[in-house]
Amino acid sequence: MSCGRPHETPCTEVLDRVYSYLDGELAAPDIAKIRQHLDECGPCFEEYGLDELVKQLIRKHCGHDRVPEALRAKVLVRIQQVKAELTITQRSITPGGAPPGAAPFS
C-alpha cells in the first residue's frame, strides 16, 4: 500500500509498526517519523485509522482481560495475511475499478 510518492519512512515500515505506534511502544524519534508519514500518505493514514478503530473496539468490548501472548501472535499473523490478500486483490483490479476481463457497466 502506498500513495506512490517517496517518503523518508517507507510505507511498509510504517504499516509494520502501526500497532507499536498505537500502543505507545515507540521512542519519540520513531513516533515523529510515523506521524509525519501518516500526515503525508493518505493510504497509510486510512490503514492507521482502521487499525485504531479495531483496537478501540477490542478495548471497549474485551475490558481488562489480558490476552494470552500465543493468541495475540496468531491474531497479528492473521491480520498480516488478510492485508497481503487485500494487496493482491487491489493489484489485480484494473484502473477502471473492474477485475480484468469483467464486462463494463451498462
N, CA and C atoms as a LAMMPS dump frame, in Angstrom:
ITEM: TIMESTEP
0
ITEM: NUMBER OF ATOMS
318
ITEM: BOX BOUNDS ff ff ff
-5.0000000000000000e+02 5.0000000000000000e+02
-5.0000000000000000e+02 5.0000000000000000e+02
-5.0000000000000000e+02 5.0000000000000000e+02
ITEM: ATOMS id mol type element x y z
1 1 1 N 0.858 -1.166 0
2 1 2 C 0 0 0
3 1 3 C 0.897 1.219 0
4 2 1 N 0.623 2.117 -0.909
5 2 2 C 1.423 3.333 -0.997
6 2 3 C 0.663 4.346 -1.831
7 3 1 N 0.972 5.612 -1.593
8 3 2 C 0.369 6.67 -2.392
9 3 3 C 1.184 6.905 -3.663
10 4 1 N 2.323 6.212 -3.795
11 4 2 C 3.156 6.343 -4.973
12 4 3 C 4.213 7.425 -4.867
13 5 1 N 4.208 8.19 -3.802
14 5 2 C 5.214 9.25 -3.608
15 5 3 C 6.296 8.725 -2.672
16 6 1 N 7.525 9.184 -2.88
17 6 2 C 8.593 8.753 -1.958
18 6 3 C 8.433 9.431 -0.59
19 7 1 N 8.775 8.704 0.447
20 7 2 C 8.698 9.225 1.814
21 7 3 C 10.004 8.914 2.534
22 8 1 N 10.309 9.701 3.543
23 8 2 C 11.5 9.45 4.352
24 8 3 C 11.405 8.072 5.016
25 9 1 N 10.217 7.735 5.505
26 9 2 C 9.968 6.422 6.096
27 9 3 C 9.05 5.661 5.139
28 10 1 N 9.476 4.517 4.613
29 10 2 C 8.668 3.772 3.635
30 10 3 C 7.333 3.302 4.217
31 11 1 N 6.343 3.199 3.345
32 11 2 C 5.009 2.754 3.751
33 11 3 C 5.067 1.4 4.456
34 12 1 N 5.858 0.482 3.929
35 12 2 C 5.917 -0.85 4.53
36 12 3 C 6.393 -0.788 5.978
37 13 1 N 7.364 0.061 6.25
38 13 2 C 7.862 0.197 7.629
39 13 3 C 6.791 0.791 8.537
40 14 1 N 6.084 1.791 8.04
41 14 2 C 5.029 2.426 8.838
42 14 3 C 3.939 1.41 9.158
43 15 1 N 3.482 0.661 8.151
44 15 2 C 2.398 -0.288 8.383
45 15 3 C 2.837 -1.446 9.272
46 16 1 N 4.112 -1.835 9.183
47 16 2 C 4.607 -2.894 10.06
48 16 3 C 4.67 -2.446 11.52
49 17 1 N 4.8 -1.137 11.75
50 17 2 C 4.978 -0.622 13.103
51 17 3 C 3.755 0.117 13.644
52 18 1 N 2.639 0.099 12.899
53 18 2 C 1.486 0.905 13.302
54 18 3 C 0.913 0.459 14.651
55 19 1 N 0.936 -0.837 14.951
56 19 2 C 0.407 -1.279 16.245
57 19 3 C 1.314 -0.824 17.386
58 20 1 N 2.607 -0.869 17.17
59 20 2 C 3.526 -0.358 18.194
60 20 3 C 3.308 1.137 18.395
61 21 1 N 3.034 1.838 17.299
62 21 2 C 2.739 3.276 17.374
63 21 3 C 1.46 3.509 18.178
64 22 1 N 0.419 2.752 17.854
65 22 2 C -0.857 2.91 18.56
66 22 3 C -0.732 2.57 20.042
67 23 1 N 0.127 1.609 20.364
68 23 2 C 0.29 1.182 21.753
69 23 3 C 1.265 2.054 22.531
70 24 1 N 1.861 3.056 21.871
71 24 2 C 2.806 3.928 22.547
72 24 3 C 4.107 3.235 22.904
73 25 1 N 4.499 2.239 22.101
74 25 2 C 5.68 1.45 22.395
75 25 3 C 6.932 1.927 21.66
76 26 1 N 6.849 3.036 20.94
77 26 2 C 7.986 3.531 20.163
78 26 3 C 8.662 4.707 20.865
79 27 1 N 9.92 4.895 20.536
80 27 2 C 10.665 6.053 21.051
81 27 3 C 10.204 7.314 20.326
82 28 1 N 10.428 8.45 20.937
83 28 2 C 9.967 9.737 20.396
84 28 3 C 10.382 9.977 18.937
85 29 1 N 11.636 9.698 18.549
86 29 2 C 12.004 9.933 17.145
87 29 3 C 11.204 9.063 16.167
88 30 1 N 10.931 7.811 16.558
89 30 2 C 10.142 6.92 15.703
90 30 3 C 8.691 7.383 15.615
91 31 1 N 8.157 7.85 16.725
92 31 2 C 6.789 8.384 16.731
93 31 3 C 6.698 9.559 15.766
94 32 1 N 7.68 10.447 15.806
95 32 2 C 7.674 11.62 14.926
96 32 3 C 7.737 11.208 13.46
97 33 1 N 8.57 10.21 13.136
98 33 2 C 8.683 9.739 11.751
99 33 3 C 7.359 9.17 11.249
100 34 1 N 6.742 8.343 12.078
101 34 2 C 5.488 7.712 11.658
102 34 3 C 4.381 8.755 11.556
103 35 1 N 4.321 9.676 12.507
104 35 2 C 3.307 10.729 12.463
105 35 3 C 3.467 11.571 11.192
106 36 1 N 4.707 11.907 10.838
107 36 2 C 4.963 12.688 9.625
108 36 3 C 4.502 11.904 8.393
109 37 1 N 4.819 10.625 8.357
110 37 2 C 4.416 9.803 7.214
111 37 3 C 2.894 9.746 7.096
112 38 1 N 2.215 9.531 8.215
113 38 2 C 0.752 9.455 8.191
114 38 3 C 0.134 10.772 7.726
115 39 1 N 0.775 11.893 8.052
116 39 2 C 0.291 13.198 7.597
117 39 3 C 0.442 13.353 6.085
118 40 1 N 1.437 12.673 5.506
119 40 2 C 1.734 12.818 4.082
120 40 3 C 1.073 11.764 3.195
121 41 1 N 0.747 10.616 3.748
122 41 2 C 0.348 9.46 2.934
123 41 3 C -1.09 9.043 3.246
124 42 1 N -2.004 9.352 2.338
125 42 2 C -3.416 9.025 2.526
126 42 3 C -3.694 7.549 2.731
127 43 1 N -3.15 6.649 1.884
128 43 2 C -3.431 5.22 2.078
129 43 3 C -2.964 4.691 3.435
130 44 1 N -1.8 5.118 3.878
131 44 2 C -1.313 4.666 5.186
132 44 3 C -2.167 5.253 6.315
133 45 1 N -2.592 6.505 6.149
134 45 2 C -3.439 7.126 7.158
135 45 3 C -4.767 6.376 7.272
136 46 1 N -5.329 5.957 6.128
137 46 2 C -6.58 5.181 6.158
138 46 3 C -6.37 3.858 6.885
139 47 1 N -5.264 3.18 6.597
140 47 2 C -4.956 1.91 7.259
141 47 3 C -4.773 2.133 8.761
142 48 1 N -4.063 3.185 9.132
143 48 2 C -3.88 3.534 10.537
144 48 3 C -5.236 3.753 11.201
145 49 1 N -6.133 4.461 10.527
146 49 2 C -7.458 4.72 11.09
147 49 3 C -8.229 3.441 11.322
148 50 1 N -8.133 2.503 10.383
149 50 2 C -8.805 1.217 10.542
150 50 3 C -8.217 0.449 11.717
151 51 1 N -6.885 0.413 11.797
152 51 2 C -6.238 -0.292 12.901
153 51 3 C -6.596 0.335 14.247
154 52 1 N -6.648 1.654 14.285
155 52 2 C -7.001 2.342 15.526
156 52 3 C -8.43 1.993 15.937
157 53 1 N -9.343 1.943 14.971
158 53 2 C -10.732 1.585 15.255
159 53 3 C -10.832 0.164 15.802
160 54 1 N -10.11 -0.767 15.202
161 54 2 C -10.12 -2.152 15.671
162 54 3 C -9.641 -2.211 17.123
163 55 1 N -8.56 -1.517 17.427
164 55 2 C -8.037 -1.515 18.792
165 55 3 C -9.048 -0.914 19.778
166 56 1 N -9.738 0.151 19.374
167 56 2 C -10.734 0.766 20.248
168 56 3 C -11.88 -0.203 20.524
169 57 1 N -12.341 -0.901 19.476
170 57 2 C -13.426 -1.863 19.659
171 57 3 C -13.004 -3.004 20.578
172 58 1 N -11.797 -3.488 20.394
173 58 2 C -11.304 -4.558 21.256
174 58 3 C -11.206 -4.076 22.698
175 59 1 N -10.655 -2.882 22.88
176 59 2 C -10.513 -2.319 24.227
177 59 3 C -11.883 -2.172 24.886
178 60 1 N -12.858 -1.693 24.117
179 60 2 C -14.193 -1.446 24.658
180 60 3 C -14.901 -2.749 25.05
181 61 1 N -14.778 -3.772 24.207
182 61 2 C -15.557 -4.988 24.414
183 61 3 C -14.815 -6.093 25.16
184 62 1 N -13.527 -5.956 25.291
185 62 2 C -12.76 -7.006 25.976
186 62 3 C -12.363 -6.609 27.383
187 63 1 N -12.659 -5.4 27.76
188 63 2 C -12.373 -4.978 29.123
189 63 3 C -10.91 -5.053 29.46
190 64 1 N -10.622 -5.576 30.625
191 64 2 C -9.262 -5.566 31.142
192 64 3 C -8.612 -6.942 31.111
193 65 1 N -9.223 -7.888 30.429
194 65 2 C -8.646 -9.223 30.362
195 65 3 C -7.341 -9.199 29.574
196 66 1 N -6.316 -9.826 30.102
197 66 2 C -5.044 -9.95 29.401
198 66 3 C -5.193 -11.038 28.346
199 67 1 N -4.726 -10.741 27.162
200 67 2 C -4.785 -11.702 26.065
201 67 3 C -3.525 -12.562 26.125
202 68 1 N -3.7 -13.881 26.053
203 68 2 C -2.511 -14.745 26.03
204 68 3 C -1.613 -14.376 24.843
205 69 1 N -0.321 -14.39 25.06
206 69 2 C 0.638 -13.986 24.027
207 69 3 C 0.499 -14.834 22.767
208 70 1 N 0.241 -16.126 22.909
209 70 2 C 0.09 -17.001 21.74
210 70 3 C -1.112 -16.57 20.892
211 71 1 N -2.216 -16.215 21.541
212 71 2 C -3.39 -15.753 20.812
213 71 3 C -3.107 -14.427 20.117
214 72 1 N -2.45 -13.52 20.818
215 72 2 C -2.098 -12.222 20.23
216 72 3 C -1.253 -12.426 18.981
217 73 1 N -0.28 -13.318 19.056
218 73 2 C 0.595 -13.597 17.911
219 73 3 C -0.206 -14.169 16.742
220 74 1 N -1.138 -15.086 17.025
221 74 2 C -1.964 -15.673 15.958
222 74 3 C -2.817 -14.605 15.286
223 75 1 N -3.405 -13.719 16.073
224 75 2 C -4.241 -12.658 15.526
225 75 3 C -3.409 -11.726 14.644
226 76 1 N -2.235 -11.359 15.106
227 76 2 C -1.377 -10.469 14.313
228 76 3 C -0.936 -11.131 13.014
229 77 1 N -0.652 -12.431 13.047
230 77 2 C -0.289 -13.152 11.824
231 77 3 C -1.47 -13.145 10.858
232 78 1 N -2.652 -13.392 11.381
233 78 2 C -3.845 -13.423 10.508
234 78 3 C -4.116 -12.051 9.906
235 79 1 N -3.931 -10.994 10.682
236 79 2 C -4.111 -9.636 10.157
237 79 3 C -3.144 -9.395 9.006
238 80 1 N -1.897 -9.816 9.155
239 80 2 C -0.911 -9.651 8.081
240 80 3 C -1.312 -10.456 6.851
241 81 1 N -1.863 -11.662 7.05
242 81 2 C -2.316 -12.475 5.917
243 81 3 C -3.447 -11.776 5.17
244 82 1 N -4.392 -11.219 5.905
245 82 2 C -5.52 -10.523 5.279
246 82 3 C -5.023 -9.292 4.531
247 83 1 N -4.088 -8.552 5.119
248 83 2 C -3.52 -7.392 4.436
249 83 3 C -2.863 -7.808 3.128
250 84 1 N -2.112 -8.909 3.165
251 84 2 C -1.447 -9.397 1.954
252 84 3 C -2.477 -9.797 0.904
253 85 1 N -3.548 -10.469 1.323
254 85 2 C -4.606 -10.861 0.386
255 85 3 C -5.271 -9.627 -0.224
256 86 1 N -5.515 -8.607 0.593
257 86 2 C -6.121 -7.376 0.087
258 86 3 C -5.206 -6.676 -0.9
259 87 1 N -3.913 -6.686 -0.627
260 87 2 C -2.954 -6.069 -1.535
261 87 3 C -2.96 -6.78 -2.873
262 88 1 N -2.98 -8.104 -2.853
263 88 2 C -3.018 -8.878 -4.097
264 88 3 C -4.304 -8.585 -4.853
265 89 1 N -5.413 -8.529 -4.145
266 89 2 C -6.702 -8.235 -4.776
267 89 3 C -6.702 -6.847 -5.387
268 90 1 N -6.177 -5.864 -4.652
269 90 2 C -6.142 -4.495 -5.16
270 90 3 C -5.273 -4.392 -6.397
271 91 1 N -4.181 -5.13 -6.447
272 91 2 C -3.292 -5.092 -7.607
273 91 3 C -3.935 -5.732 -8.832
274 92 1 N -4.861 -6.671 -8.606
275 92 2 C -5.474 -7.356 -9.741
276 92 3 C -6.633 -6.571 -10.341
277 93 1 N -7.05 -5.501 -9.678
278 93 2 C -8.133 -4.673 -10.194
279 93 3 C -7.543 -3.639 -11.144
280 94 1 N -8.175 -3.491 -12.288
281 94 2 C -7.686 -2.534 -13.28
282 94 3 C -7.969 -1.114 -12.822
283 95 1 N -7.305 -0.112 -13.443
284 95 2 C -7.529 1.282 -13.052
285 95 3 C -8.986 1.711 -13.119
286 96 1 N -9.774 1.084 -13.975
287 96 2 C -11.189 1.429 -14.082
288 96 3 C -12.025 0.886 -12.946
289 97 1 N -11.438 0.048 -12.101
290 97 2 C -12.146 -0.461 -10.937
291 97 3 C -12.738 -1.836 -11.12
292 98 1 N -12.689 -2.405 -12.334
293 98 2 C -13.272 -3.713 -12.579
294 98 3 C -12.15 -4.742 -12.682
295 99 1 N -12.414 -5.975 -12.271
296 99 2 C -11.415 -7.027 -12.437
297 99 3 C -11.11 -7.221 -13.916
298 100 1 N -9.921 -7.672 -14.254
299 100 2 C -9.576 -7.888 -15.656
300 100 3 C -10.579 -8.833 -16.322
301 101 1 N -11.045 -8.457 -17.509
302 101 2 C -11.98 -9.279 -18.267
303 101 3 C -13.431 -9.077 -17.895
304 102 1 N -13.728 -8.259 -16.898
305 102 2 C -15.119 -8.043 -16.492
306 102 3 C -15.808 -7.135 -17.487
307 103 1 N -17.091 -7.372 -17.663
308 103 2 C -17.877 -6.544 -18.585
309 103 3 C -18.102 -5.172 -17.973
310 104 1 N -18.021 -4.1 -18.787
311 104 2 C -18.266 -2.753 -18.254
312 104 3 C -19.723 -2.583 -17.854
313 105 1 N -19.972 -1.618 -16.963
314 105 2 C -21.34 -1.31 -16.552
315 105 3 C -22.102 -0.733 -17.723
316 106 1 N -23.368 -1.063 -17.808
317 106 2 C -24.215 -0.53 -18.883
318 106 3 C -25.043 0.616 -18.388
